[in-house]
Amino acid sequence: MSHKVTLIPGDGIGPEVTQATVRILEATGVKFEWESFQVGADAFEKHGEYIPKDALESIERTCVALKGPVTTPVGGGFSSINVALRQKFELYANFRPIRNLPHIPTRYPDVDLIIVRENTESLYSGLEHEVVPGVVESLKIITEKASTRIARFAFEYARKNQRKKIHAIHKANIMKLSDGLFLRCCRGVAEEYPEITYGEHIVDNTCMQLVMNPYQYDMLVMENLYGDIISDLCAAFVGGLGFVPSANLGDHCAIFEAVHGSAPDIAGKNLANPTALLRSGLLMLRHLGEFDASLQIRNALEKVYRHPEKLTKDIGGQAGTSEFADGVIEEMDKAKATPAAVH
Ligand code: NAI
């Protein structure tokens, strides 16, 4: 059986990390039928659309996409493709596990933290206008429906995966109505899960607490903007943006992508670390029920990280993006060739 997956390589370092990831995923022996599409500025130049209709139809059909980063112009230009895709397919839960890979020196060993970010509203609703020249307004939308849905997602995940503790992160001391509603929804859902400890922390304090002692947290649930910022902060615990995967999950579709952006400073130079997208690919494999393949890659990845010379430059190695992928595939081949695997 083969899996139909929509592939969006993105731009900047996107095509490089996507190609590396696809090669490694295919080396497991799992069969994929990739439906590949350009989005963003390149797509607009060629097709006159930032997200071509064919790409949207493909995601509707396959319900699973693997996506590289896409550049969003700052302070003008077209709206974020990422936000548009999340809203279009109601991918309301952004799931970001923050875990160390062995052998990478970081400030904090053995971090195991899960960030659940509401993905469809808050200040990312794109409702901005100029009231009068020199005054602009951005609307923060928080609804009971989306807040309850994301809280339930977090608690359900915790229950199924034996997680012990969830903190809702907020700024309800200032945004009493919007963040107040978010908290009320979280509290309501928390009551249905008495086995999971529930706590609340204000977002600015959370940043400080995280840096002082990330081990005090287990899972964090929060609205869109706080989740965006805090997940980058937490990426630094495990080596930086090159390591953190994410899944955008809805009731019908899922898009898997790295947390990092298109890194224009290193694009096209075979310098990018594909680990984050590859780890997103592992989340995708599990979503597709391919647990053995996911384990195969995870083991190989951990072995590669024992060899500094096989790593990319962002973590002090010598390898390029494609050589890094070769290294992971070599480790997978070696594992397949061991006597235990032959029988
Ligand atoms: P960025 O994540 O692209 O880069 C930040 C820093 O991390 C840069 O120094 C970059 O070289 C480094 N870096 C990022 N990924 C790396 C990797 N895989 N390997 C090695 N080094 C890596 O963030 P930035 O510069 O804020 O954003 C650039 C563009 O990406 C913007 O247009 C932004 O909107 C877009 N973006 C897209 C995302 C997506 O498509 N999901 C997510 C975040 C940003």
Residues whose N, C-alpha, C, O or C-beta is under 5 A from the ligand:
A	BS01	NAI	G68 P69 V70 T71 T72 P73 N82 L241 G242 A258 V259 H260 G261 S262 A263 P264 D265 I266 L271 A272 N273 D314
